[in-house]
Amino acid sequence: MLILTKSDVEKALSMEEAINAMEEAFAAYSTGRTIVPLRTVIHIGGAEGDALFMPGYVEGIGVAVKLVSVFPGNARFGKPTISSVVVLEDRETGEPVALMDGAYLTALRTGAASGAASKHLARKDSKVAAVIGAGVQGKTQLWAVCCVRNIEEARIYNRDPKKVGQYIAEMKTKLSGVRFVECQSADEAVRGADIIIAATTSETPVFSASSVKKGAHINAIGSYTPKMQEIPTELLKMASKIVVDSREAVLSEAGDFIIPISSGDFSPENIYGELGEITSGRLRGRESDDEITLFKSVGIAVQDVACAARIYEKAVKMGLGIKIDLSN
């Protein structure tokens, strides 16, 4: 088995490669070439955290399982909110061939999913991005969007202003051509933005629908449980196209849909389609400059499988990682 650290994973797969992998993975998912059980979530009451188990198989690519924990309270200990590992198996023999850091992989593939969505749904002339949530996910989200659109200005808002400063300091080195603006409110960041990124675990909407301009695209990726709702219900009514990573997953897990459905303010029939239906050519992406488009993702295992398989393949070629024999 090959052990791959975060550093190895970073070296093995670029964001551009990850975006391509997401387009292929979602296309496989939406055309029935995958097996993806709904994730198992165990809530750890005392710590108010969640342990998640996500197995998946993608035809012709591989099979893997991700173990991930999301513990928001870790911030007070100076530890990451998200911890994770991914185990990749040989699709011919079923033997475990790699164990790799999953926290960076998760952030990378989640960002890459929004990169793929923005590629097909955001206006081609998008220049201003708003990021709500200055955590790890918010960083890879903006990075991915910048890979598919010529972003000139990034407006950042977080409830903790210190995190905004840290976010901007780090991202300036990665995205040197982008002008960063620290905002005092989420609505300040959103007004006039071409692409809006919501990367929080909030249980109440983090910006107002009235702040969203015509032609904007929204990537909503933070909330992943039935109680979380970072997107205002009014926005669902305003959106011309609502696209999801998985109908089954979002209708089972995403409070952004479950809450307005339960109140009678939204119908699943208003979901335009899955991203894989667009990347596979079955559905059209953006069709006019005035459309408001929304991509909602809770994350599905095909993303992890697709990235893990490519990371392993490249790591072997590049001589990365440490080999161990579990049978000894």
N, C-alpha and C positions, 0 to 999 in steps of 0.2 A: 504494500500500500504506500502511496505517495502522500506525505504530509505537506500541506501548502499553507504558509502563514499569510497574513494580510499583505505583507510586502510582496510575496510571491504572486498573489492574486492580482495586485495592482500592476505588476510588471507583465502579467500574462495576457490581460485583456484591456483594450482601450474602450473609451465610451462609444466611439464610432462603431467598433466591432460589436459592442453590446447592443446598440440600437438595431443593427442588422439582425442580430440573434433574436431580439424581441419581435421584430416583424415576422420572422420565420416561425417562431414559437407560437405566437398568437394565431397565425394563419393555420398552423397544424391543429391547434386547439379548436378553432371554429369550423374546421372541415372534418372533425371526428377522428383525427389521427393521434390522439392522446388518451391517457387514462389519468384522471385527476380527481381523487376523492376530495370532498370538502375538508379543509384543515380541521384538525382536532385542537380545541383551545381549552386549556385548564387554567382557571383563575386561581391565583394564589392569594387568598384573602388577607392574611396578615401583612403581606408586603404590597398588596394592591397591584400585583403584576400579573402578567399572562404568559404561560408557556404554550407554545404552538408547535404542532408537528405536521409537516407538509410533505407527503410523498407524491411522486409523479413520474409518469412515463411519456416520452415523446418518441413516436415511431421514427426509426432511423437515426436518432440522436442519442438517447440513453435513458437511464432510470436513476433517480436520486431521491433522497429524503433530506429535508432541512429541519433542524431543531433550532427554534428561535425563541427567545424570551424578550418581552417588552416590559420593563420595570421603570415607569416614569420617576419613581422616587430615588432612583440611583444618582440623580443629579446632585442630591445633597451630600453624597459620599464622594463626589468627583469621579464617578464611574459612568461608562456609557449606558444610555437608556436601553439600547438593543444589543443583545449578545446572541451569537449564533454560530453553528457549524453546519456544513453540508457533507453528506456521505454520498459518493458517486459509485455506482456498481457497473461492472462490465455487462453490457446488454446481451452478450452471447453466453456468458457463464454464470452471471449473477454474483461474481466475486467482488467484494469491495476493493476498488482500485485507488480511491483517493479520499482523504479527509481534509477539508479546507475551511479556512475562516469564512464564516457566513455573514458576519455583520457588514463587512465591506461589500461582499457580493450582493447582499440584500439592498444596500443603498445604491449600488451600481445598477442593478437590474430594474429597481423601481424608478430611478432616474431615467434609464434607457427606455422604459415603457412610455413615460411621458414625452421623451424625445421622439419616439415613434409616433405617438398620438399627435404631437405638435407638427410633425413633418406632414401629416395628412390633413390636419384640421385647423391649424393656425394660419392666418393670413401670411402670404409669402413676404409681405413688406413689414412684418412685425419687427419693431425696434425697441419697445419698452416692455420690460417684464416686472411683475410684482411678485415678491416672495413673502408669504405669510408663514412664519415658522423658521427660525434660524438655526435649526438643528442639522444633524448629518444628512437627513433626507432633503432638506431645503438646499443643501450645497450641491448634491448630485443632480437634483431636479434642474437647477439653473444651468449647471454645466451641460447637461444633455440638451436643453432648449437652445443653448448657444451653439451647439453642434449642428443644428438644423435650421436656425434662423439667425440673421445678423443683428443680434441684440446690442444696442448702444448704451442703454440705461437700465439698471436694475435697482428697483426700489425695495428696501428690506424693512419688514416690521416683525418684532417679536415682543411678547409681554415683558420680557426681561431685557432692558436696553443694553446691558453688558454683553449679551449674546450677539446683538447686532454688530457691535464694534468688533468682536472677535470674528464673526462671520465675514465681515467686509475685509478685515485684515488678511484673512486666509484666502478668500476668493479673488482678491486683487492680484495675487501672484499667479493664480491659475487662469484668470480671464483679464489679461492686462488691457484689452481694448474696451472694456466695459466701464462706464461711469456709475459708481455706486452712490445711492442716496439713502440716508437713514430717515425713516418715517416715524412720526409720532403716533400714528394710528393705522389700522389696516385699511380703512377707507381712503386715507390719504395715498397709500401705496397703490390701491386698485384703480382710483380715478384716472382714466385716460390710458391705462395699461393695455397693451395688445395681448399679452399672455399673462395669466394669473395663476400662481402656484399656491395651493393650500396644502401645507405639510404640517398639520397639527393633530393632536389627539383630543381636541376640544369637544365638549358635549353640547355646545351652543354655537350657532353660526358666527364665524370670525370676521365677516364683512357683510355689508348690506348689498342687496341686489341692485339697488338704485345707483350704486357706484360703478357698476359694470357698463362699459360703453358698447355700442353696436359694433359688431365685428370682432369682439374679444373671444379669446379661447381660454378655457379654464381647465387646469389639471388638478383634480381633487384626489389626493393620495394619502392623506394623513389618517383619517378616521377608518377604522376597520372592525368595529363592533356595533351591534344594534343600538347602543346607547349614545354613540358618538355622532355628532352632526356638525360639521364645519361649514357646510354649504347652506345658504338660506333657501327655504322652500320656494320663495318667489322666483329664484333663479331657475329652478326646474321648469317653471311655467314660461319663462322668458326664452329659454334655450331653443334654438332651431333644431339642433342635433345633440342628443345625449348618447354618448358612446361609452361602453363599459369593457372591462377586460373579460368578464364572465357574467352572463345574466344570472346563472345559478348562484355564483358566489356573492354578487352584490345584493341580490334579493334575499339572501340568507344572512348576510353579515353587515351590510352597510346601513348604519342609522340614517345616512343622508337620503336614503330611499325608504327604509322601513318606517321611519317616524312619519314622513308625510303620507305614506300609503295608509298607515293606520288611522290618520286623521281625515282621510278622504281627499287630500290635496294633491295626490299624484297617483297615476296608474302605471303599472309596469309596461303597458302597451305604448307608453310614450318614450320608451327606450328605442332609439333609432337602430342600434345594432352593436355588435361586438367589434373591438378593434381588429381582430383577426378576419372579420368579414370584409373590412376595408383593405387590410394589407394583402389579402388573397384576391382582391379584385371583384368580390361579390357585391359590395356596396361602394358607393361614391363617398369621398371625404367631403371637404369644404366645397361648396358649389357657388357661393357668392361672398362678396366682401362684407356684407351686412350681417351675415349669420353669426349668432352667438353659439359657440360650440362648447360642449362640456365633456371631458373625459373623466370617468370615475373608475378608480382601481382600488381593489382591496388586496391585490397580489395573489397570484396563483402559482402552483408548483412548477408549471411548464417553464416559467421564467427562470427558476433556479436550475432546472435540468439543463436548459439550453445554455446558460452561462457556464455552469459547472463543467459540462462536457467540453466546451471550447477552451475553458481555462486549463483543464487537464491535458488536452491535446497539445496546446501551446507550451505548457509547462514541461512536458516530456521533451519536446523539441528544443526548448531553451535550457534544459538541464536544471530546472528550478526544483526546490523542495528537498525533503529528506525521505529516503526509502526505508520502510520498516517491514519486518516480517512478523505478522500477528500470530503465526502458528508456533513460534518458538516460546 
